Amino acid sequence: MTKEERREKIVALLKEAKEPLTGAKLSSLLGVTRQVIVSDIAVLRAGE
């Protein structure tokens, strides 16, 4: 999965979630470290 695909998946998971998702939960779902999730979310937020 590319960075772009992972970031799209993060957005999709957050939109579909019925409750807040932690970085740890997202990292577990996507098979990456929590730090990668934090970095991806920072990039997504900067693009807004």
Distance bins in CASP14 RR format, pairs under 12 A and 6 or more apart:
PFRMAT RR
TARGET T0000
AUTHOR 0000-0000-0000
RMODE 2
METHOD distances of the structure
MODEL  1
1 7 0 0 0 0 1 0 0 0 0 0 0
1 8 0 0 0 0 1 0 0 0 0 0 0
1 9 1 0 0 1 0 0 0 0 0 0 0
1 10 0 0 0 0 0 1 0 0 0 0 0
1 29 0 0 0 0 0 1 0 0 0 0 0
1 30 1 0 0 1 0 0 0 0 0 0 0
1 31 0 0 0 0 1 0 0 0 0 0 0
1 32 0 0 0 0 1 0 0 0 0 0 0
1 36 0 0 0 0 0 1 0 0 0 0 0
1 40 0 0 0 0 0 1 0 0 0 0 0
2 8 0 0 0 0 1 0 0 0 0 0 0
2 9 0 0 0 0 0 1 0 0 0 0 0
2 40 0 0 0 0 0 1 0 0 0 0 0
3 9 0 0 0 0 0 1 0 0 0 0 0
3 10 0 0 0 0 0 1 0 0 0 0 0
3 30 0 0 0 0 0 1 0 0 0 0 0
3 32 0 0 0 0 0 1 0 0 0 0 0
3 36 0 0 0 0 1 0 0 0 0 0 0
3 37 0 0 0 0 0 1 0 0 0 0 0
3 39 0 0 0 0 1 0 0 0 0 0 0
3 40 1 0 0 1 0 0 0 0 0 0 0
3 43 0 0 0 0 1 0 0 0 0 0 0
3 44 0 0 0 0 0 1 0 0 0 0 0
4 10 0 0 0 0 0 1 0 0 0 0 0
4 11 0 0 0 0 0 1 0 0 0 0 0
4 40 0 0 0 0 1 0 0 0 0 0 0
4 43 0 0 0 0 1 0 0 0 0 0 0
4 44 0 0 0 0 0 1 0 0 0 0 0
5 11 0 0 0 0 0 1 0 0 0 0 0
5 12 0 0 0 0 0 1 0 0 0 0 0
5 30 0 0 0 0 1 0 0 0 0 0 0
5 32 0 0 0 0 0 1 0 0 0 0 0
5 40 0 0 0 0 0 1 0 0 0 0 0
6 12 0 0 0 0 0 1 0 0 0 0 0
6 13 0 0 0 0 0 1 0 0 0 0 0
6 26 0 0 0 0 1 0 0 0 0 0 0
6 27 0 0 0 0 0 1 0 0 0 0 0
6 29 0 0 0 0 0 1 0 0 0 0 0
6 30 1 0 0 1 0 0 0 0 0 0 0
6 31 0 0 0 0 1 0 0 0 0 0 0
6 32 1 0 0 1 0 0 0 0 0 0 0
6 33 0 0 0 0 0 1 0 0 0 0 0
6 36 1 0 0 1 0 0 0 0 0 0 0
6 37 0 0 0 0 1 0 0 0 0 0 0
6 39 0 0 0 0 0 1 0 0 0 0 0
6 40 1 0 0 1 0 0 0 0 0 0 0
6 41 0 0 0 0 0 1 0 0 0 0 0
6 43 0 0 0 0 0 1 0 0 0 0 0
6 44 0 0 0 0 0 1 0 0 0 0 0
7 13 0 0 0 0 0 1 0 0 0 0 0
7 14 0 0 0 0 0 1 0 0 0 0 0
7 26 0 0 0 0 0 1 0 0 0 0 0
7 30 0 0 0 0 0 1 0 0 0 0 0
7 32 0 0 0 0 0 1 0 0 0 0 0
7 36 0 0 0 0 0 1 0 0 0 0 0
7 37 0 0 0 0 1 0 0 0 0 0 0
7 39 0 0 0 0 1 0 0 0 0 0 0
7 40 1 0 1 0 0 0 0 0 0 0 0
7 41 0 0 0 0 1 0 0 0 0 0 0
7 42 0 0 0 0 0 1 0 0 0 0 0
7 43 1 0 0 1 0 0 0 0 0 0 0
7 44 1 0 1 0 0 0 0 0 0 0 0
7 45 0 0 0 0 0 1 0 0 0 0 0
7 46 0 0 0 0 0 1 0 0 0 0 0
7 47 0 0 0 0 0 1 0 0 0 0 0
8 14 0 0 0 0 0 1 0 0 0 0 0
8 15 0 0 0 0 0 1 0 0 0 0 0
8 30 0 0 0 0 0 1 0 0 0 0 0
8 40 0 0 0 0 0 1 0 0 0 0 0
8 43 0 0 0 0 0 1 0 0 0 0 0
8 44 0 0 0 0 1 0 0 0 0 0 0
9 15 0 0 0 0 0 1 0 0 0 0 0
9 16 0 0 0 0 0 1 0 0 0 0 0
9 21 0 0 0 0 0 1 0 0 0 0 0
9 26 0 0 0 0 1 0 0 0 0 0 0
9 27 0 0 0 0 0 1 0 0 0 0 0
9 29 0 0 0 0 1 0 0 0 0 0 0
9 30 1 0 0 1 0 0 0 0 0 0 0
9 31 0 0 0 0 0 1 0 0 0 0 0
9 32 0 0 0 0 0 1 0 0 0 0 0
9 37 0 0 0 0 0 1 0 0 0 0 0
9 40 0 0 0 0 1 0 0 0 0 0 0
9 44 0 0 0 0 0 1 0 0 0 0 0
10 16 0 0 0 0 0 1 0 0 0 0 0
10 17 0 0 0 0 0 1 0 0 0 0 0
10 21 0 0 0 0 1 0 0 0 0 0 0
10 23 0 0 0 0 1 0 0 0 0 0 0
10 25 0 0 0 0 0 1 0 0 0 0 0
10 26 1 0 0 1 0 0 0 0 0 0 0
10 27 0 0 0 0 0 1 0 0 0 0 0
10 29 0 0 0 0 1 0 0 0 0 0 0
10 30 1 0 0 1 0 0 0 0 0 0 0
10 31 0 0 0 0 0 1 0 0 0 0 0
10 32 0 0 0 0 0 1 0 0 0 0 0
10 36 0 0 0 0 0 1 0 0 0 0 0
10 37 1 0 0 1 0 0 0 0 0 0 0
10 38 0 0 0 0 0 1 0 0 0 0 0
10 39 0 0 0 0 0 1 0 0 0 0 0
10 40 1 0 1 0 0 0 0 0 0 0 0
10 41 1 0 0 1 0 0 0 0 0 0 0
10 42 0 0 0 0 0 1 0 0 0 0 0
10 43 0 0 0 0 1 0 0 0 0 0 0
10 44 1 0 0 1 0 0 0 0 0 0 0
10 45 0 0 0 0 0 1 0 0 0 0 0
11 17 0 0 0 0 0 1 0 0 0 0 0
11 21 0 0 0 0 0 1 0 0 0 0 0
11 26 0 0 0 0 0 1 0 0 0 0 0
11 30 0 0 0 0 0 1 0 0 0 0 0
11 40 0 0 0 0 1 0 0 0 0 0 0
11 41 0 0 0 0 1 0 0 0 0 0 0
11 43 0 0 0 0 0 1 0 0 0 0 0
11 44 1 0 0 1 0 0 0 0 0 0 0
11 45 0 0 0 0 0 1 0 0 0 0 0
11 47 0 0 0 0 0 1 0 0 0 0 0
11 48 0 0 0 0 0 1 0 0 0 0 0
12 21 0 0 0 0 0 1 0 0 0 0 0
12 26 0 0 0 0 0 1 0 0 0 0 0
12 29 0 0 0 0 0 1 0 0 0 0 0
12 30 0 0 0 0 0 1 0 0 0 0 0
12 44 0 0 0 0 0 1 0 0 0 0 0
13 19 0 0 0 0 0 1 0 0 0 0 0
13 20 0 0 0 0 0 1 0 0 0 0 0
13 21 1 0 0 1 0 0 0 0 0 0 0
13 22 0 0 0 0 0 1 0 0 0 0 0
13 23 0 0 0 0 0 1 0 0 0 0 0
13 25 0 0 0 0 1 0 0 0 0 0 0
13 26 1 0 0 1 0 0 0 0 0 0 0
13 27 0 0 0 0 0 1 0 0 0 0 0
13 28 0 0 0 0 0 1 0 0 0 0 0
13 29 1 0 0 1 0 0 0 0 0 0 0
13 30 0 0 0 0 1 0 0 0 0 0 0
13 37 0 0 0 0 0 1 0 0 0 0 0
13 40 0 0 0 0 0 1 0 0 0 0 0
13 41 0 0 0 0 0 1 0 0 0 0 0
14 20 0 0 0 0 1 0 0 0 0 0 0
14 21 1 0 0 1 0 0 0 0 0 0 0
14 22 0 0 0 0 0 1 0 0 0 0 0
14 23 0 0 0 0 0 1 0 0 0 0 0
14 25 0 0 0 0 0 1 0 0 0 0 0
14 26 0 0 0 0 1 0 0 0 0 0 0
14 29 0 0 0 0 0 1 0 0 0 0 0
14 30 0 0 0 0 0 1 0 0 0 0 0
14 37 0 0 0 0 0 1 0 0 0 0 0
14 40 0 0 0 0 0 1 0 0 0 0 0
14 41 0 0 0 0 1 0 0 0 0 0 0
14 44 0 0 0 0 1 0 0 0 0 0 0
14 45 0 0 0 0 0 1 0 0 0 0 0
15 21 0 0 0 0 0 1 0 0 0 0 0
16 29 0 0 0 0 0 1 0 0 0 0 0
17 23 0 0 0 0 0 1 0 0 0 0 0
17 25 0 0 0 0 1 0 0 0 0 0 0
17 26 0 0 0 0 1 0 0 0 0 0 0
17 29 0 0 0 0 0 1 0 0 0 0 0
19 25 0 0 0 0 1 0 0 0 0 0 0
20 26 0 0 0 0 0 1 0 0 0 0 0
21 27 0 0 0 0 0 1 0 0 0 0 0
21 28 0 0 0 0 1 0 0 0 0 0 0
21 29 0 0 0 0 1 0 0 0 0 0 0
21 30 0 0 0 0 0 1 0 0 0 0 0
21 34 0 0 0 0 0 1 0 0 0 0 0
21 37 0 0 0 0 1 0 0 0 0 0 0
21 41 0 0 0 0 0 1 0 0 0 0 0
22 28 0 0 0 0 1 0 0 0 0 0 0
22 29 0 0 0 0 0 1 0 0 0 0 0
22 34 0 0 0 0 1 0 0 0 0 0 0
22 37 0 0 0 0 1 0 0 0 0 0 0
22 38 0 0 0 0 0 1 0 0 0 0 0
22 41 0 0 0 0 0 1 0 0 0 0 0
23 29 0 0 0 0 1 0 0 0 0 0 0
23 30 0 0 0 0 1 0 0 0 0 0 0
23 31 0 0 0 0 0 1 0 0 0 0 0
23 32 0 0 0 0 0 1 0 0 0 0 0
23 33 0 0 0 0 1 0 0 0 0 0 0
23 34 1 0 1 0 0 0 0 0 0 0 0
23 35 0 0 0 0 1 0 0 0 0 0 0
23 36 0 0 0 0 1 0 0 0 0 0 0
23 37 1 0 1 0 0 0 0 0 0 0 0
23 38 1 0 0 1 0 0 0 0 0 0 0
23 39 0 0 0 0 0 1 0 0 0 0 0
23 40 0 0 0 0 1 0 0 0 0 0 0
23 41 0 0 0 0 1 0 0 0 0 0 0
24 30 0 0 0 0 0 1 0 0 0 0 0
24 31 0 0 0 0 0 1 0 0 0 0 0
24 32 0 0 0 0 0 1 0 0 0 0 0
24 33 0 0 0 0 1 0 0 0 0 0 0
24 34 1 0 1 0 0 0 0 0 0 0 0
24 35 0 0 0 0 0 1 0 0 0 0 0
24 36 0 0 0 0 0 1 0 0 0 0 0
24 37 0 0 0 0 1 0 0 0 0 0 0
24 38 0 0 0 0 0 1 0 0 0 0 0
25 31 0 0 0 0 0 1 0 0 0 0 0
25 34 0 0 0 0 1 0 0 0 0 0 0
25 37 0 0 0 0 1 0 0 0 0 0 0
26 32 0 0 0 0 1 0 0 0 0 0 0
26 33 0 0 0 0 0 1 0 0 0 0 0
26 34 1 0 0 1 0 0 0 0 0 0 0
26 35 0 0 0 0 0 1 0 0 0 0 0
26 36 0 0 0 0 1 0 0 0 0 0 0
26 37 1 0 1 0 0 0 0 0 0 0 0
26 38 0 0 0 0 1 0 0 0 0 0 0
26 39 0 0 0 0 0 1 0 0 0 0 0
26 40 0 0 0 0 1 0 0 0 0 0 0
26 41 0 0 0 0 1 0 0 0 0 0 0
26 44 0 0 0 0 0 1 0 0 0 0 0
27 33 1 0 1 0 0 0 0 0 0 0 0
27 34 1 0 1 0 0 0 0 0 0 0 0
27 35 0 0 0 0 1 0 0 0 0 0 0
27 36 1 0 0 1 0 0 0 0 0 0 0
27 37 1 0 1 0 0 0 0 0 0 0 0
27 38 0 0 0 0 1 0 0 0 0 0 0
27 39 0 0 0 0 0 1 0 0 0 0 0
27 40 0 0 0 0 0 1 0 0 0 0 0
27 41 0 0 0 0 0 1 0 0 0 0 0
28 34 0 0 0 0 1 0 0 0 0 0 0
28 36 0 0 0 0 0 1 0 0 0 0 0
28 37 0 0 0 0 1 0 0 0 0 0 0
29 37 0 0 0 0 1 0 0 0 0 0 0
30 36 0 0 0 0 1 0 0 0 0 0 0
30 37 1 0 0 1 0 0 0 0 0 0 0
30 40 0 0 0 0 1 0 0 0 0 0 0
30 41 0 0 0 0 0 1 0 0 0 0 0
31 37 0 0 0 0 1 0 0 0 0 0 0
32 38 0 0 0 0 0 1 0 0 0 0 0
32 39 0 0 0 0 1 0 0 0 0 0 0
32 40 0 0 0 0 1 0 0 0 0 0 0
33 39 0 0 0 0 1 0 0 0 0 0 0
33 40 0 0 0 0 0 1 0 0 0 0 0
34 40 0 0 0 0 0 1 0 0 0 0 0
34 41 0 0 0 0 0 1 0 0 0 0 0
35 41 0 0 0 0 0 1 0 0 0 0 0
35 42 0 0 0 0 0 1 0 0 0 0 0
36 42 0 0 0 0 0 1 0 0 0 0 0
36 43 0 0 0 0 0 1 0 0 0 0 0
37 43 0 0 0 0 0 1 0 0 0 0 0
37 44 0 0 0 0 0 1 0 0 0 0 0
38 44 0 0 0 0 0 1 0 0 0 0 0
38 45 0 0 0 0 0 1 0 0 0 0 0
39 45 0 0 0 0 0 1 0 0 0 0 0
39 46 0 0 0 0 0 1 0 0 0 0 0
40 46 0 0 0 0 0 1 0 0 0 0 0
40 47 0 0 0 0 0 1 0 0 0 0 0
41 47 0 0 0 0 0 1 0 0 0 0 0
41 48 0 0 0 0 0 1 0 0 0 0 0
42 48 0 0 0 0 0 1 0 0 0 0 0
END
